[in-house]
Amino acid sequence: MALFGSSKRTAFKPTPYGSTRKKRRVPRWLILMLTGVVLGSGGLLFVQKSYGPTLLTVEQAEQLRQDLNSTNLDKQRLQSQVDRQNHELEELRTGLEKQTRRADTAEKSFADLQASVQMLADAVPPDPRGTTPGIRAADFSFQNGELGYKLLVMQDKPDAGTFQGKMEFAVEGRYPSGQSTTVDIPVSAVEIGYFGALAGAAELPRGFTPAQVTIRIRDQAGKIAATRTIRVSR
């Protein structure tokens, strides 16, 4: 049976270098991934350290918190001041609107009053002497030794310039003894526009009883500009 040879297998012989089993190698893709992770982490740390926000210490963080709280308090205080000033501004605006309405009403009332006074002035009879200014109306009263007077003095034209002068009274009367006399009384300086209402009281000599009064209005040169005689009412 040697023709077919032996069926016995040849035994495995190890090499001089030991086992011939191949060692497993780390996959290339894993090496690349780990390398990318390392490079990416390093780059991130570099960028964060170089260009990113600085990490704060505990003390710095506490100081930042206190500063933030202080800023919030200041913001609330300023907001309160703004709200108060807005409220005050609104009150001022409301008050101004009220004053404006009152001024408009007063202006209208003044215009109406001026028109009424103008109508009354035009209706008053002129001074019999026809002078300007003229004494349009006068009333005298006697009480407690004083001569009370009310006068309406007018010029002819509404646009006439202001008249400046002096007014005096020549008072005719008598004393208890029956003696009749005339007492001259300087009264006051006068300024008259289109019209002027003059009122007041003048002291008379003790025991003197007035009967009638002659009014004299003089200009600044001392010339008589208007005169009129009126009886004293009892």
C-alpha positions in Angstrom: 0.0 0.0 0.0 3.0 2.2 -0.2 1.8 3.3 -3.6 -0.7 5.7 -2.2 1.7 7.1 0.4 1.1 7.6 4.0 -2.1 9.3 5.2 -0.4 10.7 8.3 -0.5 14.6 8.4 2.7 16.5 8.8 3.0 18.0 12.3 3.0 21.9 12.6 6.3 23.3 13.5 6.7 26.7 15.1 9.0 29.2 13.5 12.2 30.3 15.3 10.5 33.6 16.2 7.7 32.2 18.1 4.0 32.1 17.3 3.0 33.2 13.7 -0.5 34.4 14.8 -1.0 38.0 13.5 -1.5 40.9 16.0 -4.6 43.0 15.8 -3.9 46.6 14.8 -6.0 49.7 16.0 -8.3 50.8 13.2 -7.1 53.8 11.3 -10.5 55.5 11.5 -10.4 55.3 15.3 -7.0 56.9 15.4 -8.2 59.7 13.2 -11.3 60.3 15.3 -9.3 60.4 18.6 -6.8 62.7 17.0 -9.6 65.0 15.8 -11.1 65.0 19.3 -7.8 65.9 20.9 -7.1 68.6 18.4 -10.6 70.0 18.6 -10.6 70.1 22.4 -7.2 71.7 22.4 -8.4 74.3 19.9 -11.5 75.0 21.9 -9.5 75.5 25.0 -7.1 77.8 23.1 -9.8 79.9 21.6 -11.7 80.1 24.9 -8.6 81.1 26.8 -7.4 83.6 24.1 -10.7 85.1 22.9 -13.5 83.9 25.1 -14.8 85.5 28.4 -12.5 85.3 31.3 -13.5 82.9 34.0 -14.2 84.6 37.3 -13.1 83.7 40.7 -15.5 83.3 43.5 -14.7 86.8 44.9 -15.1 88.3 41.4 -18.4 86.6 40.9 -19.7 87.8 44.3 -18.5 91.4 43.5 -20.3 91.1 40.1 -23.5 90.0 41.8 -23.3 92.9 44.3 -22.7 95.4 41.4 -25.6 93.9 39.5 -27.9 94.3 42.6 -26.6 97.9 43.1 -27.3 98.6 39.4 -30.9 97.2 39.7 -31.5 99.4 42.8 -30.2 102.5 41.0 -32.4 101.6 38.0 -35.5 101.3 40.3 -34.6 104.6 42.0 -34.1 106.4 38.7 -37.4 104.9 37.4 -39.1 106.2 40.5 -37.7 109.7 39.9 -38.8 109.6 36.3 -42.3 108.5 37.3 -42.5 111.3 39.9 -41.3 113.9 37.4 -43.8 112.7 34.8 -46.5 113.0 37.4 -45.4 116.5 38.3 -45.1 117.4 34.6 -48.7 116.1 34.1 -49.9 118.3 37.0 -48.1 121.3 35.6 -49.6 120.7 32.2 -53.1 120.4 33.7 -52.6 123.5 35.8 -51.4 125.4 32.7 -54.4 124.3 30.7 -56.7 125.5 33.6 -54.8 128.9 33.8 -55.0 129.2 30.0 -58.8 128.6 30.1 -59.1 131.1 32.9 -57.0 133.7 31.0 -59.1 133.2 27.9 -62.3 133.6 30.0 -60.9 136.7 31.8 -59.8 138.2 28.5 -63.3 137.7 27.0 -64.9 139.1 30.2 -62.5 142.1 30.0 -63.4 142.7 26.4 -67.1 142.4 27.2 -66.7 144.8 30.2 -64.7 147.2 28.1 -67.4 147.2 25.5 -70.0 147.8 28.1 -68.0 150.6 29.7 -67.5 152.1 26.3 -71.3 152.1 25.7 -71.9 153.7 29.2 -69.2 156.3 28.6 -70.7 157.2 25.3 -74.1 157.5 26.9 -72.8 159.9 29.6 -73.7 163.5 28.8 -70.6 165.6 27.8 -69.1 168.3 30.0 -71.2 171.4 29.6 -68.0 173.4 29.0 -67.0 171.1 26.1 -63.4 170.8 27.3 -61.2 167.7 26.9 -60.7 166.2 29.3 -64.2 166.9 30.5 -65.9 166.3 33.8 -68.8 164.1 32.7 -70.2 163.2 36.1 -69.5 164.0 39.8 -70.9 163.3 43.2 -69.9 164.7 46.6 -70.9 163.7 50.1 -70.0 165.0 53.5 -69.5 162.8 56.5 -67.3 163.0 59.7 -65.6 166.1 58.6 -64.5 164.7 55.2 -65.6 165.5 51.7 -66.1 162.3 49.8 -66.0 162.5 46.0 -66.6 160.3 42.9 -65.7 161.7 39.4 -65.9 160.5 35.9 -63.4 162.4 33.7 -63.2 161.7 29.9 -61.4 162.8 26.8 -63.1 163.1 23.5 -61.2 160.4 21.6 -60.5 156.8 22.7 -57.0 157.1 21.2 -56.1 160.3 22.9 -52.8 160.4 24.8 -52.7 160.2 28.6 -53.5 163.5 30.3 -51.3 164.3 33.3 -52.1 167.1 35.7 -53.4 168.0 39.1 -56.9 168.3 40.6 -58.1 170.7 43.3 -61.4 171.6 44.9 -62.8 175.1 45.7 -65.3 174.2 48.5 -68.0 176.8 49.3 -69.6 176.5 52.8 -69.9 178.0 56.2 -68.9 177.6 59.8 -71.3 177.2 62.8 -71.0 181.0 63.4 -72.7 181.5 60.0 -69.6 182.8 58.3 -69.6 181.7 54.6 -66.3 181.2 52.9 -64.5 179.2 50.2 -61.8 176.7 51.1 -59.2 175.7 48.4 -58.1 172.1 48.8 -55.3 170.6 46.7 -56.5 167.0 46.1 -54.1 164.8 44.1 -52.2 164.3 40.8 -54.2 162.7 38.0 -53.5 160.6 35.0 -56.4 160.1 32.6 -56.5 158.0 29.4 -59.7 157.9 27.4 -61.6 158.0 30.7 -60.8 157.9 34.4 -62.8 157.3 37.5 -61.5 159.3 40.4 -62.7 158.6 43.9 -61.5 159.4 47.4 -62.0 161.8 50.4 -60.6 165.2 51.3 -60.4 166.5 54.9 -62.2 169.8 55.6 -61.5 172.4 58.3 -63.0 171.6 61.7 -66.6 172.8 61.9 -66.8 173.6 58.2 -69.9 172.5 56.4 -69.6 172.3 52.6 -72.4 173.4 50.3 -71.0 173.1 46.8 -67.6 172.3 45.2 -65.9 173.7 42.1 -63.7 171.1 40.5 -60.5 172.3 38.8 -58.2 170.1 36.8 -55.0 171.7 35.7 -52.4 170.5 33.2 -48.7 170.3 34.0 -48.2 174.0 33.1 -50.9 175.0 35.7 -53.5 176.0 33.1 -57.1 174.9 33.9 -58.1 172.1 31.5 -61.5 171.3 33.0 -63.8 172.7 35.7 -67.3 172.1 36.9 -69.4 173.1 40.0 -71.4 170.4 41.8 -73.6 170.7 44.9 -72.8 168.5 47.9 -75.4 165.9 48.7 -76.7 165.5 52.2 
